[in-house]
Amino acid sequence: MRKNKNSKNKYILYLNASKDKELDVFLISGNKIIDKIIQAGDYKVSEYLLKLIEQILRNNKIKLTDLKAIMTITGPGPFTSLRIAVAAANTLAYGLEIPVVGITNKQGLTNNEKLVKLGLSKLSTAKVGKYISPFYNRPPNITISKK
């Protein structure tokens, strides 16, 4: 899924899976959020993430090849949700040959617009081929199955 060299890439995809029971997908053009989808209710990031990405692009008549970068919150947050969002962001960035930026939210900001601004400031130094990793503020809490 190579980037179309003739395409005018002008959109940034923002993913935030760092909240319990909420998944945020934003589409950004310039410094402006042009659309956002927030899915709330359960812990099924793996089921919703790609569907929401497809939905926000389709709603705005944008192709994947129109993306110029991807930003995602890398942590802290739910272990599995962060891994899924970071893996999706890295995979899309690799396939499209675009930069990906990770935003570590150690300050505990809850306002996505402020987090987007942090990400936009990091984009100026982002490079294609450099990928991100999740940030966990504690070891995973793995329990024994109740079955």
Buried (B, 14 or more C-beta within 10 A) or exposed (E): EEBEEEEEBEBBBBBBBBBEEBBBBBBBBEEEBBBBBEBEEEBEBBEBBEEBBEBBBEEEEBEBBBBBBBBBBBBBBBBBBBBBBBBBBBBBBBEBEBBBBBBBBEEEBEEBEEBBEBBBEBBEEBEEEEBBEBBBEEEEEEEEEEE
